Amino acid sequence: LGQFGKPFNFLKFRSMCVNNDDTIHREYIKRFIADGCSQASDTSSTYKLTADPRVTPIGRFLRKTSLDELPQFLNVLKGDMSLVGPRPPVPYEAECYRVWHRTRLLAAKPGITGLWQVAGRSRVKFDDMVRMDLKYATSWSLWLDIKILLQTPHAVFSGNGAH
């Protein structure tokens, strides 16, 4: 889903087996979002499944190096996304949002990279990710986008938080 919850075709290189069952991800997302407000400091909680059985060996490499994201530059050229902004959710993820989570859909156009990707990537709780997205939207500046874009290669090549 893009800005204002508008659906669009999100482009990525295939990293999963064809015709897989998304139930494992749907259930994981429900738990992850529900646990987003918990006060427990569970550092093992990540935004992505770390051992997703649907991902192919080549897909693991594409994801670890973020090469699966390259087709999203076409989404930017089409105007569905920007270079920097909140990550777009899949519809079943947005269905699990609390009311205040939904503001991230209104705040900014989704991006290929963003504040939470360079600040914590997959290691942050969902609520913290949403707070970073909202902070980005309310404090947006060209300089902030440049800083995030300059920090993105380090986040990608370090592989921290990538799955």
Secondary structure, DSSP 4 states (H G I P E B T S, - for coil): --GGG----------B-TT--THHHHHHHHHHHHGGG--S--TT--SS-TT-TTB-HHHHHHHHTTGGGTTHHHHHHHTS-EEESPPPPPHHHHTT--GGGGHHHHHS--EEE-HHHHHTGGGS-HHHHHHHHHHHHHT--HHHHHHHHHHHHHHHHH-TT--
